[in-house]
Amino acid sequence: MIQVKIVTPNGRYNTFEASKLHAHTAYGECTLLPNHMPLVAMLEISRLTLTVDGNEKEFAISSGILYFNKNQAYILVDAIEGKEEIDLERAKKSAERARKRLERKDADTSIRRAEVSLQRALNRIRIKNG
C-alpha cells in the first residue's frame, strides 16, 4: 500500500492508504503502484485518482509537486477538491468570469492569470461531470 499525504498552503488536506495513484505530470500521465521507484514530478492542473479500498477517489488539483519514495507519496498542491466537494455552479461561474477577462484584453488584465483560472474551472467541471 501507498501512504498518501496531501498538503495545501492551508495545511494537510487528507491522508489515504491507496493501492494505486494516478496523476498528470509535466511529462505525461503516471500511475504509481507499491514499490515504485523514487519519483519527483511537477503536477499539472488535472485529475488525481487514488484507488482506496478498491474504489477510485477523484480529485481536481491545481499545479503542485508529487514526491514518492518507499511507498510514501507526498502531494503538495495549491488547491484540491474531491469530486463530491466540487460546487458545479460555482465552477461554471468561475469559468465564465475567466472567459470574460480573456475577452477584454486590456492593460489591466493578466492574460496568464485568466488562462490559469479558466483551466482550473474547466478541470473542476470536467471532474464533477464524470
ChimeraX attribute file (.defattr): number of C-alpha atoms within 10 A of each C-alpha:
attribute: neighborCount
match mode: 1-to-1
recipient: residues
	/A:1	14
	/A:2	24
	/A:3	16
	/A:4	22
	/A:5	16
	/A:6	17
	/A:7	19
	/A:8	15
	/A:9	10
	/A:10	8
	/A:11	9
	/A:12	12
	/A:13	16
	/A:14	10
	/A:15	14
	/A:16	16
	/A:17	17
	/A:18	24
	/A:19	20
	/A:20	18
	/A:21	20
	/A:22	16
	/A:23	22
	/A:24	20
	/A:25	19
	/A:26	13
	/A:27	10
	/A:28	10
	/A:29	11
	/A:30	12
	/A:31	12
	/A:32	20
	/A:33	15
	/A:34	16
	/A:35	13
	/A:36	13
	/A:37	11
	/A:38	13
	/A:39	11
	/A:40	14
	/A:41	18
	/A:42	17
	/A:43	24
	/A:44	21
	/A:45	25
	/A:46	22
	/A:47	23
	/A:48	22
	/A:49	20
	/A:50	24
	/A:51	17
	/A:52	16
	/A:53	11
	/A:54	10
	/A:55	11
	/A:56	15
	/A:57	16
	/A:58	19
	/A:59	22
	/A:60	25
	/A:61	25
	/A:62	25
	/A:63	20
	/A:64	18
	/A:65	18
	/A:66	18
	/A:67	15
	/A:68	21
	/A:69	15
	/A:70	12
	/A:71	20
	/A:72	17
	/A:73	24
	/A:74	18
	/A:75	23
	/A:76	24
	/A:77	21
	/A:78	14
	/A:79	17
	/A:80	23
	/A:81	19
	/A:82	17
	/A:83	20
	/A:84	12
	/A:85	12
	/A:86	18
	/A:87	13
	/A:88	18
	/A:89	10
	/A:90	13
	/A:91	20
	/A:92	16
	/A:93	12
	/A:94	17
	/A:95	23
	/A:96	15
	/A:97	16
	/A:98	21
	/A:99	15
	/A:100	12
	/A:101	20
	/A:102	18
	/A:103	12
	/A:104	11
	/A:105	11
	/A:106	10
	/A:107	7
	/A:108	8
	/A:109	13
	/A:110	12
	/A:111	17
	/A:112	10
	/A:113	13
	/A:114	19
	/A:115	16
	/A:116	15
	/A:117	19
	/A:118	22
	/A:119	17
	/A:120	24
	/A:121	24
	/A:122	20
	/A:123	21
	/A:124	30
	/A:125	21
	/A:126	16
	/A:127	20
	/A:128	20
	/A:129	10
	/A:130	7
